[in-house]
């Protein structure tokens, strides 16, 4: 009985550590806005030739100027399977 319990505990611990290794790592991108969605900020932005997804959960900070084509920005987010970035935070950097 003790061996079975120990095996179960070890297998469970190994499963959790393997799961943690599969979590995507937060990315940081510094770039220039090349394209914004028409008439709003939610949607897909093109930043230095990279598609960046902006949704209601994305924190947007315009302390160093407005979001506009040509503005320098810092982006933090998670990589998506299609190569885009799901943004968690975007701030101007001018």
N, C-alpha and C positions, 0 to 999 in steps of 0.2 A: 504494500500500500504506500509506504513512504517513497519508494522508487518511482511509482506511477505519479505521485504528486509532484516530486522533484522534476520529472520529465515534463509534466504539463507546465510547470512554472518556467522552466528553461525554454520550452517551445514558445510559450506566450511571450516571454521577454525578447526572444529572437525575432518573433513576428513584429513586435512593436518597433524594434530598432530598424528592421528592414523597411517598415512603413515610413518611419521618420526620414530615412535616407531618400525616399521617393518624393518627398515634399519639394515643390519647386523653390528655388532660391530667389529672394528679392533682387531685382535688377536695378541698376542705376544707369540712366542714359542722359548725357548732356548733349543738346543739339539745338537746331533751329527749326521753328515751325515752318513747314512748307505748304501745308494745306489744313484748313479747318472745315468742319461741317457747315453747310449753308445756314446762316441765320441763328445758329445756336452753338453751344459749347459741347453738348452731349453728342457722342457718335465717334467716328474714327478720325483721328488727326494723323497727318503725316509729319513726322519729326525726323529730320536727317535720314530720309529714305526708309523709315521704319513706321509701320502701322501701329498706332497707339489707341487703345480703346478707352474712352472716357464715359463713365456712367454716373448715376446718382451718388454712388459711394466714393467717387474720386474726389479727393480734397484738392481744390484749386486755389492757388495763392498768387495774386497779382501785385504783390508789394513792390516789385521793381519794374512796374509798367504793365500795360494791358496785354492780354493774349491777342496776337495778331501775326499774320504771315511775316516772317523775317525776325520775329522775337526769339531771343535765346531763352531756353528753358532747361530746368532740371526735372527729370521724370524718374519716379520710383514705381515699380510694379512687378508683376509676375509674368514670366514667359507663357505663351499659349502654344498649343500644338501646331498651329498654322504659322508660327514665327512672329506673330504680333505680340504686343505687350498689353496686359490689362493693368491700366494705371491705378495706383492707389493714391498718388500725390504728384501734382505738377505745379511748379512754381517758376515765375519769370526770373531771369538772371541777367539783367541788363545793367 
